[in-house]
């Protein structure tokens, strides 16, 4: 239940809040659901696409980096290889 709420809050924050706050919420959501930062980055790039902005989808690329890091941390915490 809480994972769904945090995921929905991430997508709402992309629409309503500035990008640093949305990135922070996506980072928090990445702890429990590693693919949320990537999905939020795709959503932000799709929502705010402008042809003259450049060829690099920066929100998607940063979401992919955070997703990779979150997946590694999530895997390590799930198998309890960190901290004891």
C-alpha positions as CSV (number, residue, x, y, z in Angstrom):
1,X,0.0,0.0,0.0
2,X,2.7,2.4,1.0
3,X,4.7,1.6,-2.2
4,X,1.8,2.6,-4.4
5,X,1.3,5.9,-2.5
6,X,5.0,6.8,-2.8
7,X,4.9,5.9,-6.5
8,X,1.8,8.1,-7.2
9,X,3.3,10.9,-5.1
10,X,6.4,10.8,-7.3
11,X,4.3,11.3,-10.5
12,X,2.3,14.0,-8.9
13,X,5.5,15.8,-7.8
14,X,6.8,15.7,-11.3
15,X,3.7,17.7,-12.4
16,X,3.3,20.1,-9.4
17,X,6.8,20.7,-7.9
18,X,10.2,21.9,-9.1
19,X,12.6,19.3,-10.4
20,X,14.9,19.1,-7.3
21,X,12.0,18.2,-5.1
22,X,10.7,15.7,-7.6
23,X,14.1,14.2,-7.9
24,X,14.3,13.9,-4.1
25,X,10.9,12.2,-4.0
26,X,11.9,9.8,-6.8
27,X,15.1,9.0,-4.9
28,X,13.1,8.2,-1.8
29,X,10.7,6.0,-3.8
30,X,13.7,4.2,-5.4
31,X,14.5,2.7,-2.0
32,X,11.4,0.5,-2.1
33,X,10.7,0.4,-5.8
34,X,13.9,0.6,-7.9
35,X,12.2,1.3,-11.2
36,X,10.2,4.4,-10.0
37,X,13.1,6.9,-10.8
38,X,13.4,5.6,-14.3
39,X,9.6,5.8,-14.8
40,X,9.5,9.3,-13.4
41,X,12.3,10.4,-15.7
42,X,10.5,9.1,-18.7
43,X,7.3,10.8,-17.6
44,X,9.1,14.1,-17.0
45,X,10.9,14.0,-20.4
46,X,7.6,13.1,-22.2
47,X,5.7,15.8,-20.3
48,X,8.2,18.6,-20.8
49,X,9.6,17.7,-24.3
50,X,10.7,20.6,-26.5
51,X,12.3,19.9,-29.8
52,X,14.8,22.7,-29.5
53,X,16.0,21.6,-26.0
54,X,18.6,19.1,-27.3
55,X,19.0,15.4,-28.2
56,X,19.7,14.1,-24.7
57,X,16.7,13.1,-22.5
58,X,18.4,14.3,-19.2
59,X,15.6,13.2,-16.8
60,X,15.5,9.8,-18.3
61,X,19.3,9.4,-18.2
62,X,19.5,10.6,-14.6
63,X,16.5,8.3,-13.7
64,X,18.3,5.4,-15.2
65,X,21.5,6.1,-13.2
66,X,19.4,6.3,-9.9
67,X,17.5,3.2,-10.9
68,X,20.8,1.2,-11.3
69,X,22.1,2.5,-8.0
70,X,18.8,1.8,-6.2
71,X,18.6,-1.7,-7.6
72,X,22.1,-2.5,-6.3
73,X,21.4,-1.1,-2.9
74,X,18.0,-2.8,-2.8
75,X,19.5,-6.1,-3.7
76,X,22.3,-5.7,-1.1
77,X,19.8,-4.8,1.6
78,X,17.4,-7.6,0.7
79,X,20.1,-10.2,1.0
80,X,21.6,-8.5,4.1
81,X,25.1,-8.1,2.7
82,X,25.3,-4.6,4.1
83,X,25.5,-3.9,7.8
84,X,25.9,-7.2,9.3
